[in-house]
Amino acid sequence: MQLKQSERKQVKLRLGISGASGFGKTKSALLLAYGMTNDWSKIAVIDTENSSASLYSDLGNFNVIDLSAPYSPERYIEAIELCEKANISVVVVDSISHEWNGAGGCLEIHEKLGGRFQDWAIITPRHQAFIDKILNSSCHIITTVRRKIDYSMESENGKSRVVKHGTKEITREGFEYELTVNFELINDNHLVRASKDRTSLFANKPEFVITPATGKRILDWCNVKPTSIKEMLDKIESALSVSELTKLYNENPSYQETLKTQFTDKKIHLEGLTNQQNFSSNGHKYL
């Protein structure tokens, strides 16, 4: 165990796309993957959706693994490992929902074991092995997840009523926390918003449609040359104008929160210098 400075490293993407049926999860994932590779042969789709990925074969000659029931965690792991051995760059898992509630998935396994609480001690490690495979794969991983309307029963004035709480991903709760970016498709016009974004590229931004350019932008973030805190501080200090500082800020979203104070102080300093120059140029003299 040792204490060390935080350091930005090159990473493999772990991205999720969720949405209701017909909202464009598969096509969005494929376009994003192509933007990352610029080579369809470097993309593989693990298809659990009745060969739906092949409907988009007009886009390019990407690879497909048709995964049928049983949708056990181990079969997903086997499919990902097959892609790794084939030197695939981007794996699209379409979708992971079956691993949770499909035929032979975790919920069905639990039911067959007896449906008791203690049976999760057997199932949870198997599910976690699947999650770990996604997180530790040598490939970039894009997952798609189905969404369903989330309801609850509430009591009011002695009467029960059904309350709608929006939509919920069909997978084990907490999967989103493991991802680098999670996009939620919000309608059948393929508009997405980022419900989670460690890249800071899409958070608090307007909804948009995923294109290959989105994938290229994310890949650039993944491949950014590692920069230490000290190097960033030196770059901030050496900035000669507000425009130069702004460019540095925009190109390093991962440091925007960490070094917010330093960026702000430098901006105030540069703006002060500019005001002094403008004041002096108007024929005024400082006391």
C-alpha positions as CSV (number, residue, x, y, z in Angstrom):
1,M,0.0,0.0,0.0
2,Q,1.3,3.4,-0.9
3,L,0.1,7.0,-1.3
4,K,0.6,8.5,-4.8
5,Q,-0.7,11.3,-6.9
6,S,-3.8,10.7,-9.1
7,E,-2.9,10.2,-12.8
8,R,-5.0,10.1,-15.9
9,K,-4.4,6.9,-17.8
10,Q,-5.6,5.5,-21.1
11,V,-8.7,3.4,-20.6
12,K,-11.0,0.9,-22.3
13,L,-14.5,2.2,-22.8
14,R,-17.4,0.7,-20.7
15,L,-20.5,2.3,-22.1
16,G,-24.2,1.5,-21.7
17,I,-27.1,2.4,-24.0
18,S,-30.6,1.8,-22.5
19,G,-34.1,2.4,-24.0
20,A,-37.4,1.0,-24.7
21,S,-38.0,-1.3,-27.7
22,G,-37.8,0.5,-31.0
23,F,-35.8,3.5,-29.7
24,G,-32.6,2.5,-31.6
25,K,-30.3,0.8,-29.1
26,T,-28.7,-1.5,-31.6
27,K,-28.1,1.0,-34.4
28,S,-26.9,3.6,-32.0
29,A,-24.4,1.1,-30.5
30,L,-23.1,0.1,-34.0
31,L,-22.7,3.8,-35.1
32,L,-20.8,4.6,-31.9
33,A,-18.6,1.5,-32.4
34,Y,-17.8,2.4,-36.0
35,G,-16.8,5.9,-34.9
36,M,-14.3,4.3,-32.5
37,T,-12.8,1.9,-35.0
38,N,-13.5,3.2,-38.5
39,D,-13.4,-0.5,-39.4
40,W,-16.5,-2.7,-39.4
41,S,-14.4,-5.8,-39.2
42,K,-13.1,-4.8,-35.8
43,I,-16.6,-4.7,-34.4
44,A,-18.5,-7.7,-33.0
45,V,-22.1,-7.9,-31.7
46,I,-23.1,-10.5,-29.1
47,D,-26.8,-10.7,-30.3
48,T,-29.4,-12.0,-27.9
49,E,-32.2,-10.2,-29.7
50,N,-33.2,-12.8,-32.3
51,S,-30.5,-11.7,-34.8
52,S,-31.8,-8.1,-34.8
53,A,-28.2,-6.8,-35.3
54,S,-28.1,-8.5,-38.7
55,L,-30.9,-6.2,-39.8
56,Y,-28.2,-3.5,-39.9
57,S,-25.8,-5.4,-42.1
58,D,-26.2,-2.7,-44.7
59,L,-24.1,-0.4,-42.5
60,G,-21.0,-2.6,-42.9
61,N,-19.6,-6.1,-42.5
62,F,-19.4,-6.3,-38.7
63,N,-19.1,-9.7,-36.8
64,V,-22.0,-11.3,-35.0
65,I,-22.3,-14.0,-32.3
66,D,-26.0,-15.2,-32.1
67,L,-26.4,-16.0,-28.5
68,S,-29.5,-18.1,-27.7
69,A,-30.9,-19.4,-24.5
70,P,-29.9,-20.3,-21.9
71,Y,-28.6,-16.8,-21.2
72,S,-26.4,-17.7,-18.2
73,P,-23.6,-15.4,-17.1
74,E,-21.1,-18.1,-18.2
75,R,-22.3,-18.1,-21.8
76,Y,-21.9,-14.3,-22.0
77,I,-18.4,-14.6,-20.6
78,E,-17.6,-17.2,-23.2
79,A,-18.8,-15.0,-26.0
80,I,-16.8,-12.0,-24.8
81,E,-13.7,-14.2,-24.5
82,L,-14.2,-15.4,-28.1
83,C,-14.2,-11.8,-29.3
84,E,-11.0,-11.1,-27.3
85,K,-9.2,-14.1,-28.9
86,A,-10.3,-12.7,-32.4
87,N,-8.7,-9.3,-31.6
88,I,-12.0,-7.5,-31.8
89,S,-11.6,-3.8,-30.9
90,V,-15.2,-3.0,-29.8
91,V,-17.7,-5.6,-28.5
92,V,-21.4,-4.7,-28.5
93,V,-23.4,-6.8,-26.0
94,D,-27.0,-6.5,-27.3
95,S,-28.5,-6.9,-24.7
96,I,-27.4,-7.7,-21.2
97,S,-31.1,-7.8,-20.0
98,H,-31.3,-11.5,-20.9
99,E,-28.5,-12.4,-18.5
100,W,-30.7,-11.1,-15.7
101,N,-34.3,-12.0,-16.6
102,G,-34.1,-14.1,-19.8
103,A,-34.5,-17.9,-20.2
104,G,-31.6,-19.4,-18.2
105,G,-30.7,-16.0,-16.7
106,C,-30.1,-15.1,-13.1
107,L,-33.7,-14.7,-12.1
108,E,-34.7,-18.0,-13.6
109,I,-31.7,-19.7,-12.0
110,H,-32.8,-18.3,-8.6
111,E,-36.4,-19.6,-9.1
112,K,-35.1,-23.1,-10.0
113,L,-33.0,-23.2,-6.9
114,G,-36.1,-22.5,-4.8
115,G,-36.4,-18.7,-4.8
116,R,-35.1,-18.4,-1.3
117,F,-33.0,-15.4,-0.2
118,Q,-30.0,-17.6,0.7
119,D,-29.9,-18.8,-2.9
120,W,-28.5,-15.5,-4.0
121,A,-25.2,-16.6,-2.3
122,I,-24.9,-19.0,-5.3
123,I,-26.1,-16.7,-8.0
124,T,-24.5,-13.4,-7.1
125,P,-20.9,-14.6,-7.6
126,R,-21.9,-15.9,-11.1
127,H,-23.5,-12.5,-12.0
128,Q,-20.5,-10.6,-10.6
129,A,-18.1,-12.7,-12.7
130,F,-20.1,-11.5,-15.8
131,I,-19.8,-7.9,-14.6
132,D,-16.1,-8.3,-13.9
133,K,-15.6,-9.7,-17.4
134,I,-17.1,-6.5,-18.9
135,L,-15.0,-4.3,-16.7
136,N,-11.7,-6.2,-17.3
137,S,-12.0,-7.1,-20.9
138,S,-9.2,-6.1,-23.3
139,C,-11.9,-4.8,-25.7
140,H,-13.9,-1.7,-25.6
141,I,-17.4,-2.8,-24.4
142,I,-20.8,-1.3,-25.3
143,T,-23.8,-2.8,-23.6
144,T,-27.5,-2.3,-24.5
145,V,-30.2,-2.7,-21.9
146,R,-34.0,-2.8,-22.2
147,R,-36.1,-0.4,-20.2
148,K,-39.5,-1.0,-18.7
149,I,-42.1,1.2,-17.0
150,D,-41.6,1.1,-13.2
151,Y,-44.7,1.0,-11.1
152,S,-45.5,0.8,-7.4
153,M,-48.6,0.4,-5.2
154,E,-49.3,3.3,-2.9
155,S,-52.0,3.8,-0.3
156,E,-54.0,7.0,-0.1
157,N,-57.1,7.6,2.0
158,G,-57.4,3.9,2.6
159,K,-57.3,3.1,-1.1
160,S,-54.5,1.6,-3.1
161,R,-53.4,3.1,-6.4
162,V,-50.8,2.3,-9.0
163,V,-48.1,5.0,-9.3
164,K,-45.8,5.3,-12.3
165,H,-42.2,6.2,-11.6
166,G,-40.8,6.5,-15.1
167,T,-38.7,3.7,-16.6
168,K,-36.2,1.3,-15.1
169,E,-33.4,-0.7,-16.7
170,I,-33.9,-4.5,-16.9
171,T,-30.8,-5.7,-15.2
172,R,-29.6,-6.0,-11.7
173,E,-29.7,-2.6,-9.9
174,G,-26.4,-0.9,-9.7
175,F,-24.9,-1.8,-13.1
176,E,-24.9,1.8,-14.3
177,Y,-22.4,2.7,-11.5
178,E,-19.8,0.5,-13.2
179,L,-19.9,2.3,-16.5
180,T,-17.8,5.1,-17.9
181,V,-20.8,6.6,-19.8
182,N,-24.5,5.6,-19.7
183,F,-26.8,6.9,-22.4
184,E,-30.6,6.8,-22.1
185,L,-32.6,6.8,-25.4
186,I,-35.6,9.0,-24.6
187,N,-37.8,8.5,-27.7
188,D,-38.1,6.8,-31.0
189,N,-36.3,9.7,-32.7
190,H,-33.1,8.2,-31.2
191,L,-32.4,11.1,-29.0
192,V,-30.2,10.3,-26.0
193,R,-29.1,12.0,-22.8
194,A,-26.3,11.0,-20.5
195,S,-27.5,9.7,-17.2
196,K,-23.9,9.1,-16.1
197,D,-20.7,10.5,-17.6
198,R,-17.2,10.2,-16.2
199,T,-15.8,11.9,-19.3
200,S,-17.6,15.2,-18.8
201,L,-18.2,15.3,-22.5
202,F,-22.0,14.9,-22.4
203,A,-23.1,15.7,-18.8
204,N,-25.6,18.5,-18.5
205,K,-25.7,18.9,-22.3
206,P,-28.8,18.9,-24.6
207,E,-30.2,15.6,-26.0
208,F,-28.6,14.5,-29.2
209,V,-28.5,11.6,-31.8
210,I,-25.5,9.2,-31.6
211,T,-23.4,9.2,-34.8
212,P,-19.9,7.9,-35.6
213,A,-18.6,11.3,-34.5
214,T,-19.8,10.5,-31.0
215,G,-17.6,7.4,-31.0
216,K,-14.6,9.3,-32.3
217,R,-15.0,11.9,-29.6
218,I,-15.2,9.2,-26.9
219,L,-12.2,7.3,-28.3
220,D,-10.1,10.5,-28.2
221,W,-11.0,10.8,-24.5
222,C,-10.0,7.2,-23.9
223,N,-6.7,7.6,-25.7
224,V,-5.7,10.9,-24.3
225,K,-2.0,11.1,-23.3
226,P,-1.7,10.7,-19.6
227,T,-1.2,14.0,-17.8
228,S,-0.3,14.4,-14.2
229,I,-1.8,17.0,-11.9
230,K,1.6,18.8,-11.8
231,E,1.8,19.0,-15.6
232,M,-1.8,20.4,-15.7
233,L,-0.9,23.0,-13.1
234,D,2.2,24.0,-15.1
235,K,0.0,24.4,-18.2
236,I,-2.5,26.5,-16.3
237,E,0.2,28.7,-14.9
238,S,1.8,29.2,-18.3
239,A,-1.4,30.2,-20.1
240,L,-1.0,33.7,-21.6
241,S,-4.6,34.6,-22.4
242,V,-8.2,33.7,-21.4
243,S,-8.8,32.1,-24.8
244,E,-5.7,29.8,-24.3
245,L,-6.9,29.0,-20.8
246,T,-10.4,28.2,-22.0
247,K,-9.0,25.9,-24.7
248,L,-7.0,24.1,-22.1
249,Y,-10.1,23.7,-19.9
250,N,-12.3,22.4,-22.7
251,E,-9.6,19.8,-23.8
252,N,-9.3,18.4,-20.3
253,P,-12.8,17.6,-18.9
254,S,-11.4,15.1,-16.4
255,Y,-9.6,18.0,-14.6
256,Q,-12.4,20.5,-14.7
257,E,-13.7,19.7,-11.2
258,T,-10.3,18.7,-9.7
259,L,-8.6,22.0,-10.7
260,K,-11.6,24.3,-10.8
261,T,-10.1,26.7,-8.3
262,Q,-6.8,26.9,-10.2
263,F,-8.6,27.5,-13.5
264,T,-10.8,30.2,-11.9
265,D,-7.9,32.0,-10.2
266,K,-5.9,32.1,-13.4
267,K,-8.8,33.4,-15.4
268,I,-9.3,36.2,-12.9
269,H,-5.6,37.0,-13.1
270,L,-5.6,37.1,-16.9
271,E,-8.8,39.2,-17.0
272,G,-7.2,41.6,-14.6
273,L,-4.1,42.0,-16.8
274,T,-6.3,42.7,-19.8
275,N,-8.2,45.4,-17.9
276,Q,-4.9,47.0,-16.8
277,Q,-3.7,47.1,-20.4
278,N,-7.0,48.6,-21.7
279,F,-6.9,51.2,-18.9
280,S,-3.3,52.1,-19.7
281,S,-4.0,52.3,-23.5
282,N,-6.6,54.9,-22.8
283,G,-4.0,57.3,-21.5
284,H,-4.6,56.7,-17.8
285,K,-1.9,56.2,-15.2
286,Y,-1.9,54.1,-12.1
287,L,-0.9,55.7,-8.8
